[in-house]
Amino acid sequence: DARVTQTPRHKVTEMGQEVTMRCQPILGHNTVFWYRQTMMQGLELLAYFRNRAPLDDSGMPKDRFSAEMPDATLATLKIQPSEPRDSAVYFCASGVLEQYFGPGTRLTVT
Amino acid sequence: QQQVKQSPQSLIVQKGGISIINCAYENTAFDYFPWYQQFPGKGPALLIAIRPDVSEKKEGRFTISFNKSAKQFSLHIMDSQPGDSATYFCAGSDRGSTLGRLYFGRGTQLTVWP
């Protein structure tokens, strides 16, 4: 069945390292979202794309975060350099009226 | 600014009881109000959704009540079961201008005791 996939599922890294998270949206979905979930802030929208073009990335710290869609089957979220406060679960979702979420990437920055 | 405010933050209900989660929104342009359910270790999944032209929508044990004049909507879970224990998020969207962006509430962690 169609689902959003994310890799890696877990990532532990040291402060200052680059982190790349990948997402494969559901085939045919042309809108892709990146969210960050923490206990303190809940679900925060970081960025979203339509037809691979960024629509809004105002939720991302621009100095260290970047999001791209190299092609229709791949979305990436990069953090460089990573900091302990970036520790969270990062979700990718695709779809418009109904958003289908991936299983998330749990990031721990030590 | 939180465009959708959700309460309570946590809720404990006895099995068989009614769980009620409330949300309020500010943007009168919102025209789509979904509820998402999230189990530990999983991504949120759409549970039920309503549009503002109806005051209530029911799917099985789950009902959304919508009050357009008060800009409030709520989720009722009838005959709550331990399997309903999860985090619930309400959301609002102005589908025309934001191309499907959802503004989520902070979430409610529901625990149903057997």
HADDOCK unambig.tbl for C-alpha pairs under 7 A between the chains (distance, minus, plus):
assign (segid A and resid 42 and name CA) (segid B and resid 106 and name CA) 5.13 0.50 0.50
assign (segid A and resid 42 and name CA) (segid B and resid 107 and name CA) 6.90 0.50 0.50
assign (segid A and resid 43 and name CA) (segid B and resid 104 and name CA) 6.84 0.50 0.50
assign (segid A and resid 43 and name CA) (segid B and resid 106 and name CA) 6.93 0.50 0.50
assign (segid A and resid 96 and name CA) (segid B and resid 100 and name CA) 4.78 0.50 0.50
assign (segid A and resid 97 and name CA) (segid B and resid 100 and name CA) 5.92 0.50 0.50
assign (segid A and resid 98 and name CA) (segid B and resid 46 and name CA) 6.89 0.50 0.50
assign (segid A and resid 100 and name CA) (segid B and resid 45 and name CA) 6.61 0.50 0.50
assign (segid A and resid 101 and name CA) (segid B and resid 43 and name CA) 5.36 0.50 0.50
assign (segid A and resid 101 and name CA) (segid B and resid 44 and name CA) 6.08 0.50 0.50
assign (segid A and resid 101 and name CA) (segid B and resid 45 and name CA) 6.67 0.50 0.50
assign (segid A and resid 102 and name CA) (segid B and resid 43 and name CA) 5.73 0.50 0.50
assign (segid A and resid 103 and name CA) (segid B and resid 42 and name CA) 5.16 0.50 0.50
assign (segid A and resid 103 and name CA) (segid B and resid 43 and name CA) 4.87 0.50 0.50
assign (segid A and resid 104 and name CA) (segid B and resid 43 and name CA) 6.33 0.50 0.50
